[in-house]
Amino acid sequence: MSAMIQTSAAAPPAAPPTTGLGRYRWTICGLVFFATTVNYLDRAVISLLKPYLEVEFKWNAGDYANIEIAFKLAYSLGMLGVGRVIDKLGTKIGYALSTFLWSLAAIGHAFVSSTLGFSVARAFLGVTEAGNFPAAIKTTAEWFPQKERALATGIFNSGSNVGAIIAPLTVPLIAETIGWKWAFVITGALGFVWLALWFWLYEVPARQARLTQAEFDYIHSDVDDQAAAAITTEPKVSWFKLLTFRQTWAFVLGKFLTDPVWWFYLFWLPDFLSKQYGLKGTDIALPVAMVYLLSSVGSVGGGWIPLSFIKRGWAPFRARKTSMLLIALCVFPIVFAQQLGQVNMWLAVLVIGIAAAAHQAWSANIFTTVSDMFPKKAVASVTGIGGMAGGFGGIVLSALVQKRMFVYYESIGQLDKAYFIMFWICGAAYLLAWVLMHFLAPRMKRIDLDAAPAA
C-alpha cells in the first residue's frame, strides 16, 4: 500500500472523487479529539480542587495566580520549542512523547506537599502539554484537504470542552470520596490509554495500510498538497524566517489577545461561581459543565460556518475571516454576565457559555488560518509560535491584571468588581484581534518559503 500511495502522490487526479471515499481520516480526527480531551481534563483539575487546596495549603488569590502563571510561562516557552520538535520527529512520535510526559506531570501533582511544589508540577505540566495543539494542527494538515480542515479542527478542538465538562462531573466527586490526590492520579492515567490507541491506529497517510487509494487522493487534492507525501524530507524553516511574514504576526497577535480569555474561563470560572453564588463541592459541577457543553457546540459549529460559506462558492480565506468576525460579535454580550446573574444565575451561565462557545469557534478558525497560508512543513512551528504568544498573553493578563486586581478587590470585599472588569476585557478582545489580523493579512496570500519575504 505504501509504495502505491507514494507513486500516486506524484501525480494525483485533477478532480478526485467525492463519493465512495474511505473515512479513515475521521478515525485520526477522533484520536486527536481524545488527546485534546485528556489534555484539557488534566489542566482543568486544579481549578476544581482549588477549594480543597486553599484549605490545605492556605492559598489566597495571589498564591493561586502565581501557580497559574507558572503553568502559563512554561506552556508559552514550551510552545516556542515544541513545534520545532514535532516538525523534526513527526506527528506520530512527537505527539506520543508529549502525551506521555504530560500524563506523568499530571499524576505528579498528587505527590507534592507545598505551594512551591504545585508551581513546579504545574510548570512541568505546562511545558509538556504545549505539544498537543502543534501536533494536532499538523496532524489535521496531513490528513485533511483544505476545505475540511476547519471542520476537523473544530471537532478535535471540542475535546477541550469535553475535557472541561468531564472535569467538574468527576473531580469534585473523586475529591469528596477518596481524596483530592486521587483526582490527579486517575485523570492523569487516561493519557496512557490514549497512547495505546495512538500506536495501534496512527501512521502518516503515505504509510497507513488502512487508508484507501481514493481517500489518499482526496486528502492530497489541494494544489499545494500534490507533493506532500515527501514533506518530511524537506528542510525545516527557521523561526526567524517565519517571523518575517505578516501572516505569522496576524496569527501571533490573534492568539495573544484571545487565548488569555480561555485561560480565564478555565482557571477562574469555578471560583466565580463559588464566590458569586455560594456554590460548594459538587454543586458547582452542573453549571461549569453547562458552560463547556455549550463550548463543544461552538467548536464544531465554528468549523461548520466557513464550510457552509465555501459550499456557496466563497474562497476559503474569505469564508474563514467572515466567520471569525461573526464569532467575535457573539462574545461581546459577556459584558452583561453579572447583571443577568442578578436576575438568575443560569442567565449568567448561559451568556458565559455562549462566549466560551464563540471562543472555541474562533479557535477552530484561527488555527486553520495557519494551514491556509503556510506549507505543511511550517504548520507546527507557526502554531507553536502562536501558542507561545497566547501563553504570554495569559501571563500578562494574570500578572498585570488578575493578580493585582483580584488580590486588591478580595482584600476590600468587592471581588465582584474584579470580575466585572474581566468580563469587559473578554468582550473586547476578539473584536480587537480581528481588526489587527485583518490589517496584517487582508487577503489570502499563500506563503512561498523559498522566496524572499513579502513586506
Summary of the structure (lengths in Angstrom):
residues: 455
radius of gyration: 21.5
end to end distance: 44.0
largest distance: 70.5
contacts: 1704
relative contact order: 0.15
helix: 83%
strand: 0%
